[in-house]
Amino acid sequence: MTISYVTSGPWGAGTGAFLPAATIDNNFWSLQTSINTLQSDMSTAVVSISAISVTGNQMYITLTNGAVQGPFTLPTGTWHWRGPWAPSTSYTVSDIVQYGIWLYLVTFAHTSAAVFDPGATDGSGHSYYQPILSIQQAAPVQSFVPGDSSGRWSSGNLWTPTVVDAGFYNRFPVNTPPSQIVIAVPPFSAVAFPVATEMHFRQAGTTGLFVQPQGGVQVVTPQGLLQMTDRFGATFTLKNVAQDLWELFGYLEPGSP
């Protein structure tokens, strides 16, 4: 588009003289042509996105004029199953590990510590683990007697659970002696039970069960009940509600602690 001017200015040099009629008409014609073009463009239907579909990792975009854009390959992540969590092991991002009844996604590359801590970080705010799934279903059953090969016993009648006992229905078909089996509840620093862990117990013999919290652990019992079973067949549950805090409920011995 060419426009002629009389004077000089930001538009460029002018002619310095009055414009002939033909030049003036050409100016108007150029402007009118440009306006007509703009109006024509504005009256054309605007093309927008009608639908987006994804097949596998391929994305397609359908426009309102029927055209299809794509396929566009979507980025995908891959998880790596590493099995039960292990100490002093190198883990990378997107590894999946199992600890007790939980599956964890590794969110920051690291070498694991000696004891599992679901809240572990690198000290700069990068969390190592993210819980993604509880795999607990019906509580499986396991039985223990003093001297068995489970590795839970010490001092003859002291039984200390490990994280693999979480979610289990633990039976003790024991008859005197000993006169009592002590269920030692370990501190988080020794056994890192995830919050919400449950363990179920049954006195399956004449020998009673007594719950004994270890250093720094608090076990809360209903008022008027002791932290021990009442009789043969009595059952109780230990529920972890916070780090080193458990609640105990079930068929317990009446009395004042």
C-alpha positions in Angstrom: 0.0 0.0 0.0 1.4 3.4 -1.1 0.2 6.7 0.4 1.4 10.0 -0.8 1.9 13.0 1.6 2.3 16.7 1.1 4.5 17.4 4.0 7.4 15.4 5.5 7.0 13.6 8.8 7.3 10.2 10.5 5.7 8.8 7.4 8.6 9.9 5.2 9.2 12.7 2.7 6.3 14.7 1.4 5.9 16.1 -2.2 5.9 19.7 -1.0 3.0 20.6 -3.2 -0.8 20.0 -3.3 -1.7 16.5 -4.4 -3.4 16.1 -7.7 -7.0 14.6 -7.6 -5.8 11.2 -8.9 -3.2 10.9 -6.2 -5.7 11.7 -3.5 -8.1 9.1 -4.9 -5.3 6.6 -4.9 -4.7 7.3 -1.2 -8.3 6.7 -0.4 -8.4 3.6 -2.6 -5.3 2.1 -0.8 -6.9 2.7 2.6 -10.3 1.3 1.5 -8.6 -1.8 0.1 -6.8 -2.5 3.4 -10.1 -2.0 5.4 -11.9 -4.4 3.1 -9.2 -7.0 3.6 -9.4 -6.7 7.4 -13.2 -7.0 7.4 -13.0 -10.1 5.2 -10.5 -11.7 7.6 -12.6 -10.9 10.6 -15.7 -12.4 9.0 -13.9 -15.8 8.4 -14.8 -18.4 11.1 -12.2 -18.7 13.8 -10.6 -22.2 14.0 -10.3 -23.5 17.5 -9.8 -26.9 19.3 -12.8 -29.2 19.1 -11.4 -32.2 20.9 -8.2 -33.8 22.3 -7.7 -37.5 22.3 -4.9 -39.7 23.7 -4.0 -43.2 22.6 -1.2 -44.7 24.6 1.4 -41.9 24.7 0.1 -40.3 21.4 -2.0 -37.2 21.6 -4.2 -35.9 18.7 -5.9 -32.4 18.5 -9.0 -32.1 16.3 -9.9 -28.6 15.2 -13.3 -27.2 14.5 -12.6 -27.2 10.7 -12.1 -30.9 10.8 -8.3 -30.8 10.6 -6.3 -33.1 13.0 -3.0 -32.1 14.4 -0.6 -34.7 15.7 0.3 -37.2 16.8 2.3 -35.6 19.6 4.3 -38.0 21.8 3.7 -37.4 25.5 6.5 -37.9 28.0 6.0 -40.9 30.2 7.7 -42.0 33.4 8.8 -45.6 34.3 8.8 -47.0 37.8 11.4 -49.6 38.8 10.4 -52.3 41.3 13.3 -52.8 43.8 11.6 -55.1 46.3 11.8 -54.7 50.1 13.7 -51.7 51.3 17.2 -52.5 52.3 19.8 -50.4 54.2 23.0 -49.0 52.7 21.5 -49.4 49.2 21.7 -47.0 46.3 18.2 -45.9 45.1 17.3 -43.6 42.2 14.3 -41.5 41.3 11.2 -43.6 40.4 12.4 -46.7 42.2 9.6 -48.5 44.1 10.3 -50.1 47.5 8.2 -52.0 50.0 8.5 -51.4 53.7 6.0 -53.2 55.9 2.5 -52.8 54.4 3.4 -49.7 52.4 4.9 -49.2 48.9 7.1 -46.1 48.6 8.2 -44.1 45.5 11.7 -42.9 45.7 11.6 -39.2 44.8 15.3 -38.3 45.3 18.4 -40.3 44.6 20.2 -41.4 47.7 21.9 -44.2 49.5 19.6 -45.6 52.2 20.4 -45.3 55.9 20.8 -48.2 58.4 17.2 -47.8 59.6 14.2 -46.9 57.4 12.6 -43.5 58.0 9.6 -42.6 55.8 10.2 -38.9 56.4 13.9 -39.0 55.6 15.4 -36.0 53.6 18.8 -34.9 52.4 18.8 -32.1 54.9 18.0 -29.5 52.2 14.2 -30.3 52.0 14.4 -33.1 49.4 12.2 -36.0 50.7 13.5 -39.5 49.8 10.2 -41.4 49.9 6.6 -40.8 49.1 4.0 -43.4 50.2 1.8 -44.5 47.3 -0.1 -47.6 48.3 -1.0 -49.6 51.4 -1.0 -53.3 50.5 -2.6 -54.5 53.7 -5.7 -56.6 53.2 -7.1 -59.1 55.7 -4.6 -59.5 58.5 -2.5 -62.6 57.9 -1.9 -65.0 60.8 1.4 -65.9 62.4 2.2 -67.7 65.7 5.1 -67.4 68.1 6.4 -69.4 71.0 9.6 -68.7 73.0 12.8 -70.0 71.4 11.4 -70.2 67.9 13.5 -69.1 64.9 11.7 -65.8 64.3 14.4 -63.7 65.8 11.8 -61.7 67.8 12.7 -63.2 71.2 15.1 -62.0 73.9 15.5 -62.6 77.6 13.3 -65.7 77.2 9.9 -64.1 77.3 10.6 -60.6 75.7 9.1 -60.4 72.2 9.9 -57.3 70.0 8.0 -56.8 66.8 9.7 -55.8 63.6 8.1 -53.7 60.8 7.2 -56.9 58.9 4.8 -57.8 61.7 2.7 -54.7 60.9 -0.8 -55.7 59.9 -0.4 -59.3 61.2 -2.6 -61.2 63.6 0.0 -62.4 66.0 -0.9 -65.5 68.1 1.0 -66.8 71.2 -0.1 -70.4 71.9 2.0 -70.6 75.0 1.3 -72.3 78.3 3.1 -71.6 81.6 6.1 -71.3 81.8 6.8 -68.5 81.2 4.2 -66.8 83.4 4.0 -63.9 81.1 5.0 -62.8 77.6 6.2 -59.2 77.3 5.3 -57.4 74.1 8.1 -54.8 73.8 7.0 -51.7 71.8 10.3 -50.4 70.3 11.0 -46.7 69.7 10.8 -45.3 66.1 14.6 -44.9 66.1 14.9 -48.7 66.4 11.9 -49.8 64.3 10.4 -47.2 62.0 6.8 -48.2 62.0 4.8 -46.0 59.6 2.0 -44.0 61.2 -1.3 -45.9 61.0 0.4 -49.2 61.5 -1.8 -51.8 63.3 -0.7 -55.0 65.0 -3.2 -57.5 66.4 -2.4 -60.0 69.2 -4.1 -63.0 70.8 -3.4 -64.9 74.0 -3.8 -68.3 72.5 -2.6 -70.2 75.6 -2.6 -69.9 79.4 0.4 -67.5 79.4 -0.8 -63.8 79.4 0.5 -61.0 77.2 1.8 -57.8 78.7 2.6 -54.7 76.6 5.7 -52.8 77.7 6.7 -49.6 75.9 10.4 -49.1 75.5 12.4 -45.9 75.9 10.6 -42.8 74.6 7.5 -44.7 73.5 4.0 -43.9 74.9 1.2 -46.5 74.9 -2.2 -45.1 75.7 -4.7 -47.5 77.3 -8.4 -47.1 78.0 -9.1 -45.8 81.5 -9.4 -48.5 84.1 -7.6 -51.2 82.1 -4.1 -52.5 82.3 -1.7 -53.1 79.5 -2.2 -56.9 79.6 -4.6 -59.5 78.5 -7.4 -60.6 80.7 -7.6 -64.3 80.0 -7.1 -67.2 77.6 -8.4 -66.1 74.1 -8.1 -62.4 74.9 -7.2 -60.2 71.9 -6.0 -56.6 71.6 -4.7 -54.2 69.0 -1.8 -51.7 69.0 -2.5 -48.8 66.7 0.3 -46.3 65.8 -1.2 -42.8 65.8 2.1 -40.8 65.7 5.8 -41.4 65.9 6.4 -43.2 69.2 2.7 -42.9 70.2 0.5 -46.0 70.2 -3.1 -46.6 71.3 -3.9 -50.0 72.9 -7.5 -51.4 72.9 -9.1 -54.8 73.2 -9.8 -57.4 75.8 -7.6 -56.1 78.6 -7.2 -56.8 82.4 -9.3 -54.4 84.5 -7.4 -52.4 87.1 -5.4 -49.2 87.8 -1.9 -48.9 86.3 
